[in-house]
Amino acid sequence: CATSAGLCSEKRGKIDDCIKSATGDAFLATYGEKTENLKPKLSFVPTVVLDG
């Protein structure tokens, strides 16, 4: 996906490093909690399709 979006290999590497790190886990947990606590509750997940 990152390659298709035209991100350079350095940025793709930084994204991969974050995904595999404790920081990435913390981001996922934090934003998961924010999503769970939305009022009103989330009824759908908006998506974006690029050149699809």
Wavefront OBJ file of the C-alpha trace (Angstrom):
o trace
v 0.000 0.000 0.000
v 2.762 2.449 0.952
v 4.663 1.560 -2.216
v 1.546 2.064 -4.331
v 1.014 5.447 -2.671
v 4.507 6.471 -3.776
v 6.214 6.614 -0.379
v 9.991 6.354 -0.554
v 11.719 3.323 0.952
v 12.984 5.381 3.918
v 9.431 6.343 4.936
v 8.158 2.803 4.347
v 10.953 1.552 6.613
v 9.972 3.991 9.354
v 6.352 2.845 9.106
v 7.420 -0.814 9.305
v 9.644 -0.072 12.313
v 6.748 1.636 14.090
v 4.369 -1.241 13.321
v 6.775 -3.721 14.918
v 7.548 -1.599 17.997
v 6.087 -1.004 21.439
v 5.302 2.536 20.266
v 3.153 1.149 17.453
v 1.353 -1.110 19.942
v 0.733 1.894 22.210
v -0.682 3.955 19.325
v -3.009 1.102 18.377
v -4.219 0.673 21.979
v -4.692 4.408 22.550
v -6.684 4.995 19.389
v -8.644 1.773 19.902
v -9.735 3.077 23.308
v -10.660 6.441 21.791
v -12.767 4.635 19.184
v -14.497 2.516 21.852
v -15.320 5.624 23.896
v -16.930 7.611 21.087
v -20.356 9.028 21.879
v -22.408 8.162 19.914
v -20.818 4.799 19.174
v -19.153 4.305 15.813
v -21.654 2.766 13.383
v -19.306 2.374 10.407
v -15.651 2.808 9.513
v -15.023 5.314 6.736
v -12.562 4.133 4.098
v -10.683 5.739 1.251
v -9.847 3.948 -1.999
v -6.937 5.298 -4.037
v -7.040 4.673 -7.778
v -9.349 1.771 -7.122
l 1 2 3 4 5 6 7 8 9 10 11 12 13 14 15 16 17 18 19 20 21 22 23 24 25 26 27 28 29 30 31 32 33 34 35 36 37 38 39 40 41 42 43 44 45 46 47 48 49 50 51 52
